[in-house]
Amino acid sequence: MKGILSTAISLTWLFALSSAGQADTAAGQAAFEANDCVSCHYTEGPAREKTIEDQLAKTGPELWYAGDKFNQGWLVAWLADPQPIRPMKFNSLTEENSGDHPALGADDATSVANYLMTLTSSAVESGTVKVKKNAKGRQIFTKKMPCSGCHQYRGRKGETLGGRSGPSLTDAGLRLNPDWILAYLKQPETFKPVKMMPVFVGLLSDKDMANVASYVGNFKPKK
């Protein structure tokens, strides 16, 4: 009898947690829509882009895999106080990013982030990348491949180096999930079928891609 009662209590508790989670997700999605985030970002996968015209028609990055891409703490803080990630305007190589992304109130920032973190892709395998100061990854990023030609990053003395045509990676360790970085390098067509970024499949081994993801995942402000 005690076992049956204990099971019933456990099931009731799990149901309550599930219902609360669904309510949080629904509230976050409602806030996402109420703040008109849907005018620039789509949240349903798979990727929609089939041509360069499709890509150029977008006004903001897709978010259907946001839960795998971003670290939640960073996402909450950024939504409340958005700072430019791209030096250049989205889909532009000539126009500076004006940094005019709308800010959300604290409650909406938390709610929207909670919702976005539920958007995931089966292409991302959790726990595959160990973040560390990766000498091999650094050599590939800065010398072997043109990563640093398009992405800003921090040098050994904390200075900002690299190009400006892609998203800045100076604080990527705070922003990005390294497991997603690896998945993106290995399966770029899953996340962005149409892109300006080079495809490294066939040029880098899976191990070297993991080294790059490990290296980039270590990009954080110096204390």
N, C-alpha and C positions, 0 to 999 in steps of 0.2 A: 504493500500500500504506500509506504514512504517513497519507494522508487518511482511509482506512478505519479505521485504528487510532485516529486522533485522534477520529473520530466515535464510535467504540465507547466510548472513554474518557469522552467528553462525555456520552453517553447513560447510562452507568453512574453517573456523578456526579450527573446530574439525577434518576435513579431513586432514588439514595441519599438525596438531599435531600428528594424527595417522600415517601419512606417515613418519614424522620425527622419530617417535618412532620405526617404522618398519625398517627404514634405520639404526638407532642406533643399533638395535638388530642384523641386518644382518652384520653390520660392526664388532660388538663384536664377533659374531659367526665365521666370517672370520678370525679375529685375534686369536681366540681360536684354530682354525684349523691350521693357519699359524705357530703358536708357538708350534705345535705338542702336544698340551694338550690332544688330542684325543688318543694318544698312551697309556695313563695311566688312563684316566677318560671317562666314558660314560655319555651321557646327555639325553638319551631317556629312559623313563620309560614304563612300570613298572619294578621292579627289575628283573634282569636276573638270579640271582643265584638260583639254584635248589639243588645243592649238595655242600659238603665241598670242593670238587675239583674245583667247579666253583669259590668259594670264594678265594681259594688259588691261582688260576690262575690270579686274579686281581693284578695289580701293583699300584693302587691308588684308593681312594674312589670314589664311584659313585656320580654324580652331578646333576642327573635329578630332584632333589627337592631342589637345592641350594638356590633358591629364597625364600623358606620358612625356610631353615635352618640357613642361615647366615644373619648378619647385614651388609648392603651394605658398610658403611664407613669402617668397619673392613676389609671387603673383598678387597676393593681397596688398602688399605695400605698393606695388607698381600701379595697380588700378586706382588706389587712393591718391597717388602722386606720380603720374606718368612722366617719365623722362625719355627722350628719344633713344631708341635702340639702334636705329639706322641713321648714319650720318646724312644719307641722301633720302629724299622722299621715296615712299613705296613705289616701285616700278619705274624709278627714274635714275639715270646716271648723271644728270646735269643739274637737277634742282635740289637745293638744300632742304632737309627736313625741318619744317617750321616748328615742330614740337607742340602741336596744338591738339593732341589727343585729349578728349574730355576726361576729367577726373570724376571718380565716383565718391559718394559719401562713405564713411567708414562701414556702415552696415551693409550697403550695397556692394562695396568692394569685397567684403568677406563672403557675402551670399553668392555673388557672381563667381568668385574664385572657387567656392565649394562646388558650384555647378560645373564649371569648366574642368575641374579635376576628375569628374566622372566620365569625361570624353576621352576614350582610350582606343588604341589600335592593337590588334593581336600580333602585329609585326614587331612589337617591342618586348624583348625578354628581360624581365626584371633581375637585377643583381648580377649582370654579366660583366660590368666594367668596374674595376677598382681604381678610384681616383688617386693619383700620386704625381710627384714630379717625375715625369717620364721622359728620359733623355732621348729615347728612340722616337717618341711621339713629337717631341720638340724639333728634332732633326727633320722629320717628314713635314711638319707644319711650316717651318721657317725656310727650309732649303730644298727638299726633294720635290714637294708639290707647291702649287701657287696659292696656298691658303692665306698666307700673310700678305699676298698682293691685293686681296679683296677685303680682308677682315682686320680690324684693329685688334691689338692685343697688348698686354703689358710686357715690357722688357724686364730683364733681370733686376734693373734698378728702379722699376716701377714706372718707367716712362711709357707713353703710348706710342706704339709702332704699328706699321701695317697700312693697308689700303682702306678706302672709304666706300667702295661700291657695294659691299655686302653689309649685313648686320654686324655691329661691333661685338667683339667677344671679350672685351676687357674684363668684364665681371661675369663671364659665362658660367663659372662655377656656382654662382648664386642663382642664376636664372634657369639653367638648363639641366635636365636629367641626363647624365652621361650614357645611360642605357639607350635613351632616345637618339643621342648623337651617333652612337654606333649603328643603330637600326637605320638611321637616315643615310649614313654613308654606304651601308650594305644594300639598302633597298630604296634608293631615291625615287624610283618611279611610283612607289606606294604613296609617298607623302607629297611629292611635287613632280608630276609627270612632265611639266613644262617649266624650265628653270634656266637661269643664267649660270648657276654654279656648275662647274665641271663634274662629270661622273667619274668616280675613282674605281668603280668595279672593273676588275681586270688589270688595273694599274697597281692597286695595293692589295695585299693579302688581307684576310679577315683579321689576322693577328696585328698587322700594321694599322688597320682601321681602329682596332681596339686600343692600340697605343695612342693614336691621335685623340680618341674620345677620352682616354684617361688624362692626357695632357691638357686638353681644353677644359675638362671638368675641374681642373685645379686652378683655373683662372679666378682669383678672388682678390679684393683689395688688400694691400699690405697693411698690417696692424701697426 
